[in-house]
């Protein structure tokens, strides 16, 4: 059984930074594509970035240039470093485990999400 647990969210002032973590149990983490998504209140969940099993990364335009995704396969953990946060970044941030080659097709698993609130 796969379980993903996010942490690191919270309240941050505009211009601040946060580093989110997602620890996986089960699912053979080191062979899977991992991704971070976010869902603002009343909006759709959107992809922020992905990390492939060999460390390759992909960023959508959503937060590109302000975030960095990384992973530690030995710790079954994927991270999202977020900088220059603004109020529009307020959302629930989710970790997702995809397949060995895709974050959007095939079997996948979600974490429970971690709330990020950007406010002065």
N, CA, C and O atoms as a GROMACS GRO file, in nm:
protein
  480
    1UNK      N    1   0.084  -0.118   0.000
    1UNK     CA    2   0.000   0.000   0.000
    1UNK      C    3   0.088   0.124   0.000
    1UNK      O    4   0.185   0.132   0.075
    2UNK      N    5   0.054   0.221  -0.085
    2UNK     CA    6   0.131   0.344  -0.098
    2UNK      C    7   0.072   0.451  -0.008
    2UNK      O    8  -0.050   0.470  -0.004
    3UNK      N    9   0.159   0.521   0.064
    3UNK     CA   10   0.116   0.634   0.145
    3UNK      C   11   0.212   0.748   0.122
    3UNK      O   12   0.334   0.731   0.127
    4UNK      N   13   0.156   0.866   0.097
    4UNK     CA   14   0.234   0.988   0.077
    4UNK      C   15   0.195   1.088   0.185
    4UNK      O   16   0.076   1.114   0.206
    5UNK      N   17   0.294   1.144   0.253
    5UNK     CA   18   0.266   1.238   0.360
    5UNK      C   19   0.344   1.366   0.337
    5UNK      O   20   0.467   1.368   0.341
    6UNK      N   21   0.270   1.474   0.311
    6UNK     CA   22   0.332   1.605   0.290
    6UNK      C   23   0.350   1.678   0.423
    6UNK      O   24   0.276   1.656   0.518
    7UNK      N   25   0.449   1.765   0.425
    7UNK     CA   26   0.471   1.852   0.541
    7UNK      C   27   0.544   1.977   0.495
    7UNK      O   28   0.593   1.985   0.382
    8UNK      N   29   0.550   2.075   0.584
    8UNK     CA   30   0.624   2.196   0.554
    8UNK      C   31   0.540   2.316   0.517
    8UNK      O   32   0.592   2.426   0.501
    9UNK      N   33   0.410   2.296   0.505
    9UNK     CA   34   0.323   2.409   0.476
    9UNK      C   35   0.307   2.499   0.597
    9UNK      O   36   0.357   2.469   0.706
   10UNK      N   37   0.236   2.609   0.578
   10UNK     CA   38   0.211   2.700   0.688
   10UNK      C   39   0.182   2.838   0.639
   10UNK      O   40   0.151   2.860   0.522
   11UNK      N   41   0.193   2.934   0.731
   11UNK     CA   42   0.169   3.075   0.701
   11UNK      C   43   0.302   3.143   0.676
   11UNK      O   44   0.396   3.131   0.755
   12UNK      N   45   0.310   3.215   0.565
   12UNK     CA   46   0.432   3.285   0.529
   12UNK      C   47   0.396   3.423   0.475
   12UNK      O   48   0.292   3.440   0.413
   13UNK      N   49   0.481   3.519   0.498
   13UNK     CA   50   0.458   3.655   0.448
   13UNK      C   51   0.494   3.664   0.300
   13UNK      O   52   0.576   3.586   0.252
   14UNK      N   53   0.432   3.756   0.229
   14UNK     CA   54   0.470   3.777   0.088
   14UNK      C   55   0.620   3.800   0.074
   14UNK      O   56   0.680   3.874   0.152
   15UNK      N   57   0.677   3.736  -0.026
   15UNK     CA   58   0.821   3.742  -0.046
   15UNK      C   59   0.897   3.633   0.025
   15UNK      O   60   1.017   3.617   0.003
   16UNK      N   61   0.829   3.559   0.110
   16UNK     CA   62   0.893   3.454   0.188
   16UNK      C   63   0.912   3.324   0.111
   16UNK      O   64   0.877   3.312  -0.006
   17UNK      N   65   0.968   3.227   0.182
   17UNK     CA   66   1.000   3.097   0.124
   17UNK      C   67   0.948   2.985   0.213
   17UNK      O   68   0.931   3.000   0.334
   18UNK      N   69   0.923   2.872   0.149
   18UNK     CA   70   0.888   2.750   0.221
   18UNK      C   71   0.950   2.632   0.149
   18UNK      O   72   0.970   2.636   0.028
   19UNK      N   73   0.979   2.528   0.224
   19UNK     CA   74   1.029   2.405   0.166
   19UNK      C   75   0.936   2.292   0.205
   19UNK      O   76   0.929   2.252   0.322
   20UNK      N   77   0.863   2.240   0.108
   20UNK     CA   78   0.770   2.131   0.133
   20UNK      C   79   0.841   1.997   0.116
   20UNK      O   80   0.933   1.983   0.036
   21UNK      N   81   0.797   1.900   0.194
   21UNK     CA   82   0.850   1.765   0.185
   21UNK      C   83   0.736   1.667   0.167
   21UNK      O   84   0.624   1.692   0.213
   22UNK      N   85   0.763   1.557   0.102
   22UNK     CA   86   0.665   1.449   0.084
   22UNK      C   87   0.739   1.317   0.101
   22UNK      O   88   0.827   1.282   0.021
   23UNK      N   89   0.703   1.245   0.205
   23UNK     CA   90   0.766   1.116   0.232
   23UNK      C   91   0.673   1.006   0.185
   23UNK      O   92   0.554   1.004   0.217
   24UNK      N   93   0.730   0.912   0.108
   24UNK     CA   94   0.651   0.801   0.055
   24UNK      C   95   0.684   0.673   0.128
   24UNK      O   96   0.800   0.647   0.162
   25UNK      N   97   0.583   0.592   0.151
   25UNK     CA   98   0.604   0.457   0.197
   25UNK      C   99   0.534   0.364   0.099
   25UNK      O  100   0.420   0.389   0.060
   26UNK      N  101   0.603   0.258   0.060
   26UNK     CA  102   0.552   0.170  -0.044
   26UNK      C  103   0.568   0.233  -0.181
   26UNK      O  104   0.612   0.348  -0.192
   27UNK      N  105   0.532   0.158  -0.286
   27UNK     CA  106   0.530   0.214  -0.420
   27UNK      C  107   0.662   0.220  -0.492
   27UNK      O  108   0.668   0.269  -0.605
   28UNK      N  109   0.770   0.171  -0.430
   28UNK     CA  110   0.900   0.168  -0.497
   28UNK      C  111   0.937   0.307  -0.546
   28UNK      O  112   0.953   0.330  -0.666
   29UNK      N  113   0.949   0.398  -0.453
   29UNK     CA  114   0.969   0.540  -0.479
   29UNK      C  115   1.077   0.567  -0.582
   29UNK      O  116   1.056   0.649  -0.672
   30UNK      N  117   1.190   0.502  -0.574
   30UNK     CA  118   1.304   0.533  -0.658
   30UNK      C  119   1.282   0.508  -0.806
   30UNK      O  120   1.363   0.551  -0.889
   31UNK      N  121   1.176   0.439  -0.840
   31UNK     CA  122   1.150   0.410  -0.982
   31UNK      C  123   1.036   0.494  -1.039
   31UNK      O  124   1.002   0.479  -1.157
   32UNK      N  125   0.976   0.580  -0.960
   32UNK     CA  126   0.855   0.651  -1.000
   32UNK      C  127   0.878   0.799  -1.024
   32UNK      O  128   0.964   0.863  -0.964
   33UNK      N  129   0.797   0.852  -1.116
   33UNK     CA  130   0.790   0.996  -1.135
   33UNK      C  131   0.710   1.055  -1.019
   33UNK      O  132   0.602   1.005  -0.985
   34UNK      N  133   0.763   1.161  -0.960
   34UNK     CA  134   0.696   1.230  -0.850
   34UNK      C  135   0.660   1.372  -0.893
   34UNK      O  136   0.733   1.434  -0.971
   35UNK      N  137   0.550   1.422  -0.843
   35UNK     CA  138   0.509   1.556  -0.881
   35UNK      C  139   0.450   1.632  -0.765
   35UNK      O  140   0.403   1.575  -0.666
   36UNK      N  141   0.453   1.765  -0.780
   36UNK     CA  142   0.386   1.856  -0.687
   36UNK      C  143   0.278   1.930  -0.764
   36UNK      O  144   0.299   1.978  -0.875
   37UNK      N  145   0.161   1.938  -0.702
   37UNK     CA  146   0.047   2.011  -0.755
   37UNK      C  147   0.000   2.110  -0.649
   37UNK      O  148   0.040   2.104  -0.533
   38UNK      N  149  -0.085   2.202  -0.692
   38UNK     CA  150  -0.151   2.288  -0.594
   38UNK      C  151  -0.295   2.311  -0.637
   38UNK      O  152  -0.329   2.303  -0.755
   39UNK      N  153  -0.378   2.341  -0.538
   39UNK     CA  154  -0.519   2.367  -0.562
   39UNK      C  155  -0.565   2.484  -0.477
   39UNK      O  156  -0.587   2.469  -0.357
   40UNK      N  157  -0.578   2.602  -0.539
   40UNK     CA  158  -0.631   2.716  -0.464
   40UNK      C  159  -0.779   2.696  -0.434
   40UNK      O  160  -0.844   2.613  -0.498
   41UNK      N  161  -0.832   2.768  -0.339
   41UNK     CA  162  -0.974   2.753  -0.305
   41UNK      C  163  -1.064   2.775  -0.425
   41UNK      O  164  -1.054   2.877  -0.493
   42UNK      N  165  -1.152   2.681  -0.452
   42UNK     CA  166  -1.249   2.694  -0.559
   42UNK      C  167  -1.193   2.676  -0.699
   42UNK      O  168  -1.262   2.701  -0.798
   43UNK      N  169  -1.068   2.633  -0.709
   43UNK     CA  170  -1.007   2.616  -0.841
   43UNK      C  171  -0.962   2.472  -0.862
   43UNK      O  172  -0.967   2.389  -0.772
   44UNK      N  173  -0.919   2.446  -0.985
   44UNK     CA  174  -0.873   2.312  -1.021
   44UNK      C  175  -0.732   2.288  -0.965
   44UNK      O  176  -0.656   2.381  -0.939
   45UNK      N  177  -0.700   2.161  -0.949
   45UNK     CA  178  -0.565   2.123  -0.907
   45UNK      C  179  -0.473   2.134  -1.029
   45UNK      O  180  -0.507   2.087  -1.138
   46UNK      N  181  -0.357   2.196  -1.012
   46UNK     CA  182  -0.266   2.220  -1.123
   46UNK      C  183  -0.126   2.168  -1.092
   46UNK      O  184  -0.079   2.171  -0.978
   47UNK      N  185  -0.060   2.120  -1.196
   47UNK     CA  186   0.076   2.069  -1.184
   47UNK      C  187   0.176   2.184  -1.171
   47UNK      O  188   0.169   2.282  -1.244
   48UNK      N  189   0.268   2.168  -1.076
   48UNK     CA  190   0.376   2.266  -1.059
   48UNK      C  191   0.506   2.214  -1.119
   48UNK      O  192   0.571   2.284  -1.197
   49UNK      N  193   0.543   2.092  -1.084
   49UNK     CA  194   0.672   2.038  -1.127
   49UNK      C  195   0.674   1.888  -1.109
   49UNK      O  196   0.598   1.832  -1.029
   50UNK      N  197   0.762   1.821  -1.185
   50UNK     CA  198   0.782   1.677  -1.170
   50UNK      C  199   0.930   1.645  -1.158
   50UNK      O  200   1.016   1.720  -1.201
   51UNK      N  201   0.955   1.530  -1.097
   51UNK     CA  202   1.091   1.479  -1.083
   51UNK      C  203   1.092   1.333  -1.125
   51UNK      O  204   1.020   1.250  -1.069
   52UNK      N  205   1.176   1.300  -1.225
   52UNK     CA  206   1.185   1.164  -1.273
   52UNK      C  207   1.276   1.078  -1.186
   52UNK      O  208   1.350   1.131  -1.104
   53UNK      N  209   1.270   0.947  -1.204
   53UNK     CA  210   1.349   0.856  -1.120
   53UNK      C  211   1.498   0.882  -1.127
   53UNK      O  212   1.570   0.861  -1.029
   54UNK      N  213   1.547   0.929  -1.243
   54UNK     CA  214   1.690   0.955  -1.259
   54UNK      C  215   1.726   1.098  -1.224
   54UNK      O  216   1.841   1.139  -1.239
   55UNK      N  217   1.628   1.176  -1.176
   55UNK     CA  218   1.656   1.313  -1.134
   55UNK      C  219   1.618   1.420  -1.233
   55UNK      O  220   1.631   1.539  -1.203
   56UNK      N  221   1.573   1.381  -1.352
   56UNK     CA  222   1.529   1.481  -1.448
   56UNK      C  223   1.409   1.559  -1.395
   56UNK      O  224   1.325   1.502  -1.326
   57UNK      N  225   1.402   1.687  -1.426
   57UNK     CA  226   1.294   1.770  -1.373
   57UNK      C  227   1.218   1.841  -1.485
   57UNK      O  228   1.270   1.863  -1.595
   58UNK      N  229   1.094   1.875  -1.455
   58UNK     CA  230   1.010   1.950  -1.547
   58UNK      C  231   0.929   2.049  -1.466
   58UNK      O  232   0.877   2.016  -1.360
   59UNK      N  233   0.920   2.173  -1.517
   59UNK     CA  234   0.844   2.277  -1.450
   59UNK      C  235   0.739   2.331  -1.545
   59UNK      O  236   0.769   2.360  -1.661
   60UNK      N  237   0.617   2.345  -1.497
   60UNK     CA  238   0.517   2.417  -1.576
   60UNK      C  239   0.541   2.566  -1.556
   60UNK      O  240   0.624   2.607  -1.475
   61UNK      N  241   0.466   2.646  -1.630
   61UNK     CA  242   0.480   2.791  -1.618
   61UNK      C  243   0.420   2.846  -1.489
   61UNK      O  244   0.440   2.963  -1.456
   62UNK      N  245   0.346   2.762  -1.416
   62UNK     CA  246   0.271   2.808  -1.301
   62UNK      C  247   0.358   2.880  -1.198
   62UNK      O  248   0.323   2.989  -1.153
   63UNK      N  249   0.472   2.820  -1.162
   63UNK     CA  250   0.561   2.879  -1.062
   63UNK      C  251   0.707   2.874  -1.106
   63UNK      O  252   0.798   2.886  -1.025
   64UNK      N  253   0.727   2.857  -1.234
   64UNK     CA  254   0.862   2.840  -1.288
   64UNK      C  255   0.950   2.958  -1.253
   64UNK      O  256   0.908   3.074  -1.262
   65UNK      N  257   1.073   2.928  -1.211
   65UNK     CA  258   1.166   3.032  -1.173
   65UNK      C  259   1.161   3.065  -1.025
   65UNK      O  260   1.250   3.132  -0.972
   66UNK      N  261   1.054   3.018  -0.956
   66UNK     CA  262   1.040   3.045  -0.814
   66UNK      C  263   1.041   2.918  -0.731
   66UNK      O  264   1.040   2.923  -0.608
   67UNK      N  265   1.043   2.803  -0.797
   67UNK     CA  266   1.041   2.676  -0.726
   67UNK      C  267   1.151   2.584  -0.777
   67UNK      O  268   1.199   2.598  -0.889
   68UNK      N  269   1.189   2.492  -0.692
   68UNK     CA  270   1.286   2.389  -0.729
   68UNK      C  271   1.239   2.256  -0.670
   68UNK      O  272   1.219   2.244  -0.549
   69UNK      N  273   1.223   2.157  -0.757
   69UNK     CA  274   1.186   2.024  -0.710
   69UNK      C  275   1.312   1.939  -0.701
   69UNK      O  276   1.400   1.948  -0.787
   70UNK      N  277   1.320   1.858  -0.597
   70UNK     CA  278   1.433   1.767  -0.581
   70UNK      C  279   1.385   1.642  -0.509
   70UNK      O  280   1.275   1.639  -0.454
   71UNK      N  281   1.468   1.540  -0.512
   71UNK     CA  282   1.429   1.414  -0.447
   71UNK      C  283   1.550   1.347  -0.388
   71UNK      O  284   1.663   1.366  -0.432
   72UNK      N  285   1.523   1.268  -0.285
   72UNK     CA  286   1.625   1.184  -0.222
   72UNK      C  287   1.568   1.042  -0.222
   72UNK      O  288   1.486   1.007  -0.138
   73UNK      N  289   1.613   0.963  -0.316
   73UNK     CA  290   1.558   0.828  -0.328
   73UNK      C  291   1.589   0.742  -0.206
   73UNK      O  292   1.510   0.653  -0.171
   74UNK      N  293   1.701   0.767  -0.142
   74UNK     CA  294   1.736   0.689  -0.022
   74UNK      C  295   1.639   0.716   0.092
   74UNK      O  296   1.619   0.631   0.179
   75UNK      N  297   1.579   0.834   0.092
   75UNK     CA  298   1.484   0.871   0.196
   75UNK      C  299   1.340   0.865   0.148
   75UNK      O  300   1.248   0.898   0.222
   76UNK      N  301   1.321   0.823   0.023
   76UNK     CA  302   1.185   0.818  -0.035
   76UNK      C  303   1.112   0.950  -0.016
   76UNK      O  304   0.995   0.953   0.022
   77UNK      N  305   1.183   1.057  -0.044
   77UNK     CA  306   1.129   1.191  -0.018
   77UNK      C  307   1.148   1.280  -0.139
   77UNK      O  308   1.254   1.280  -0.203
   78UNK      N  309   1.045   1.357  -0.170
   78UNK     CA  310   1.053   1.459  -0.273
   78UNK      C  311   1.026   1.594  -0.206
   78UNK      O  312   0.943   1.605  -0.117
   79UNK      N  313   1.098   1.695  -0.252
   79UNK     CA  314   1.092   1.828  -0.192
   79UNK      C  315   1.045   1.931  -0.295
   79UNK      O  316   1.059   1.912  -0.416
   80UNK      N  317   0.988   2.039  -0.245
   80UNK     CA  318   0.957   2.153  -0.329
   80UNK      C  319   1.000   2.279  -0.254
   80UNK      O  320   0.936   2.320  -0.157
   81UNK      N  321   1.109   2.339  -0.301
   81UNK     CA  322   1.155   2.466  -0.244
   81UNK      C  323   1.083   2.577  -0.317
   81UNK      O  324   1.090   2.586  -0.440
   82UNK      N  325   1.014   2.663  -0.242
   82UNK     CA  326   0.937   2.771  -0.302
   82UNK      C  327   0.988   2.904  -0.251
   82UNK      O  328   1.004   2.924  -0.130
   83UNK      N  329   1.014   2.996  -0.343
   83UNK     CA  330   1.067   3.128  -0.308
   83UNK      C  331   0.978   3.238  -0.364
   83UNK      O  332   0.894   3.215  -0.450
   84UNK      N  333   0.999   3.358  -0.313
   84UNK     CA  334   0.926   3.476  -0.362
   84UNK      C  335   0.776   3.451  -0.366
   84UNK      O  336   0.709   3.481  -0.466
   85UNK      N  337   0.725   3.397  -0.260
   85UNK     CA  338   0.582   3.363  -0.256
   85UNK      C  339   0.497   3.489  -0.249
   85UNK      O  340   0.535   3.589  -0.188
   86UNK      N  341   0.381   3.483  -0.312
   86UNK     CA  342   0.287   3.594  -0.304
   86UNK      C  343   0.149   3.539  -0.272
   86UNK      O  344   0.128   3.417  -0.268
   87UNK      N  345   0.054   3.628  -0.249
   87UNK     CA  346  -0.078   3.587  -0.200
   87UNK      C  347  -0.146   3.490  -0.296
   87UNK      O  348  -0.224   3.405  -0.254
   88UNK      N  349  -0.118   3.503  -0.424
   88UNK     CA  350  -0.177   3.414  -0.523
   88UNK      C  351  -0.128   3.270  -0.515
   88UNK      O  352  -0.182   3.182  -0.581
   89UNK      N  353  -0.025   3.248  -0.435
   89UNK     CA  354   0.027   3.112  -0.416
   89UNK      C  355  -0.046   3.038  -0.304
   89UNK      O  356  -0.017   2.921  -0.279
   90UNK      N  357  -0.138   3.105  -0.238
   90UNK     CA  358  -0.215   3.040  -0.132
   90UNK      C  359  -0.296   2.925  -0.191
   90UNK      O  360  -0.376   2.944  -0.282
   91UNK      N  361  -0.275   2.806  -0.137
   91UNK     CA  362  -0.339   2.686  -0.190
   91UNK      C  363  -0.306   2.567  -0.101
   91UNK      O  364  -0.223   2.576  -0.010
   92UNK      N  365  -0.373   2.457  -0.128
   92UNK     CA  366  -0.331   2.330  -0.071
   92UNK      C  367  -0.234   2.267  -0.171
   92UNK      O  368  -0.265   2.256  -0.290
   93UNK      N  369  -0.120   2.226  -0.124
   93UNK     CA  370  -0.016   2.168  -0.209
   93UNK      C  371  -0.014   2.016  -0.188
   93UNK      O  372  -0.010   1.966  -0.076
   94UNK      N  373  -0.017   1.945  -0.302
   94UNK     CA  374  -0.026   1.800  -0.299
   94UNK      C  375   0.095   1.736  -0.366
   94UNK      O  376   0.150   1.787  -0.463
   95UNK      N  377   0.134   1.624  -0.311
   95UNK     CA  378   0.235   1.539  -0.369
   95UNK      C  379   0.165   1.425  -0.443
   95UNK      O  380   0.061   1.376  -0.398
   96UNK      N  381   0.221   1.383  -0.555
   96UNK     CA  382   0.162   1.275  -0.634
   96UNK      C  383   0.270   1.180  -0.680
   96UNK      O  384   0.376   1.222  -0.725
   97UNK      N  385   0.242   1.050  -0.667
   97UNK     CA  386   0.332   0.949  -0.723
   97UNK      C  387   0.269   0.896  -0.850
   97UNK      O  388   0.154   0.850  -0.850
   98UNK      N  389   0.344   0.902  -0.959
   98UNK     CA  390   0.296   0.850  -1.086
   98UNK      C  391   0.351   0.712  -1.115
   98UNK      O  392   0.376   0.633  -1.024
   99UNK      N  393   0.370   0.684  -1.243
   99UNK     CA  394   0.428   0.556  -1.284
   99UNK      C  395   0.578   0.574  -1.305
   99UNK      O  396   0.636   0.674  -1.264
  100UNK      N  397   0.641   0.477  -1.371
  100UNK     CA  398   0.785   0.490  -1.396
  100UNK      C  399   0.815   0.593  -1.504
  100UNK      O  400   0.929   0.639  -1.516
  101UNK      N  401   0.713   0.630  -1.584
  101UNK     CA  402   0.739   0.722  -1.694
  101UNK      C  403   0.642   0.839  -1.702
  101UNK      O  404   0.663   0.930  -1.782
  102UNK      N  405   0.538   0.840  -1.622
  102UNK     CA  406   0.438   0.946  -1.638
  102UNK      C  407   0.378   0.987  -1.505
  102UNK      O  408   0.360   0.906  -1.414
  103UNK      N  409   0.348   1.118  -1.495
  103UNK     CA  410   0.279   1.169  -1.376
  103UNK      C  411   0.130   1.180  -1.404
  103UNK      O  412   0.051   1.194  -1.310
  104UNK      N  413   0.090   1.176  -1.531
  104UNK     CA  414  -0.051   1.200  -1.563
  104UNK      C  415  -0.125   1.076  -1.611
  104UNK      O  416  -0.248   1.073  -1.605
  105UNK      N  417  -0.054   0.974  -1.659
  105UNK     CA  418  -0.122   0.855  -1.709
  105UNK      C  419  -0.090   0.735  -1.620
  105UNK      O  420   0.020   0.724  -1.567
  106UNK      N  421  -0.187   0.647  -1.607
  106UNK     CA  422  -0.164   0.524  -1.533
  106UNK      C  423  -0.191   0.539  -1.385
  106UNK      O  424  -0.244   0.640  -1.338
  107UNK      N  425  -0.154   0.435  -1.314
  107UNK     CA  426  -0.180   0.429  -1.171
  107UNK      C  427  -0.108   0.542  -1.100
  107UNK      O  428   0.008   0.572  -1.132
  108UNK      N  429  -0.176   0.605  -1.004
  108UNK     CA  430  -0.113   0.714  -0.930
  108UNK      C  431  -0.170   0.722  -0.790
  108UNK      O  432  -0.274   0.664  -0.759
  109UNK      N  433  -0.098   0.796  -0.706
  109UNK     CA  434  -0.138   0.810  -0.567
  109UNK      C  435  -0.118   0.955  -0.525
  109UNK      O  436  -0.025   1.023  -0.570
  110UNK      N  437  -0.207   1.001  -0.437
  110UNK     CA  438  -0.200   1.138  -0.387
  110UNK      C  439  -0.173   1.138  -0.237
  110UNK      O  440  -0.214   1.047  -0.164
  111UNK      N  441  -0.104   1.242  -0.192
  111UNK     CA  442  -0.097   1.269  -0.050
  111UNK      C  443  -0.221   1.344  -0.005
  111UNK      O  444  -0.310   1.374  -0.085
  112UNK      N  445  -0.226   1.374   0.123
  112UNK     CA  446  -0.344   1.441   0.179
  112UNK      C  447  -0.338   1.592   0.162
  112UNK      O  448  -0.438   1.662   0.184
  113UNK      N  449  -0.222   1.643   0.124
  113UNK     CA  450  -0.208   1.786   0.102
  113UNK      C  451  -0.157   1.861   0.224
  113UNK      O  452  -0.175   1.818   0.338
  114UNK      N  453  -0.092   1.975   0.198
  114UNK     CA  454  -0.046   2.063   0.305
  114UNK      C  455  -0.083   2.206   0.267
  114UNK      O  456  -0.059   2.250   0.155
  115UNK      N  457  -0.142   2.277   0.361
  115UNK     CA  458  -0.190   2.412   0.334
  115UNK      C  459  -0.075   2.512   0.336
  115UNK      O  460   0.006   2.514   0.429
  116UNK      N  461  -0.070   2.594   0.233
  116UNK     CA  462   0.023   2.706   0.228
  116UNK      C  463  -0.060   2.835   0.219
  116UNK      O  464  -0.141   2.850   0.128
  117UNK      N  465  -0.039   2.924   0.312
  117UNK     CA  466  -0.110   3.051   0.314
  117UNK      C  467  -0.008   3.163   0.311
  117UNK      O  468   0.079   3.172   0.398
  118UNK      N  469  -0.020   3.248   0.210
  118UNK     CA  470   0.071   3.363   0.198
  118UNK      C  471  -0.009   3.488   0.231
  118UNK      O  472  -0.102   3.526   0.159
  119UNK      N  473   0.029   3.552   0.340
  119UNK     CA  474  -0.047   3.667   0.386
  119UNK      C  475   0.040   3.754   0.476
  119UNK      O  476   0.127   3.705   0.548
  120UNK      N  477   0.016   3.884   0.469
  120UNK     CA  478   0.088   3.975   0.558
  120UNK      C  479   0.014   3.991   0.689
  120UNK      O  480   0.059   4.065   0.777
   0.00000   0.00000   0.00000
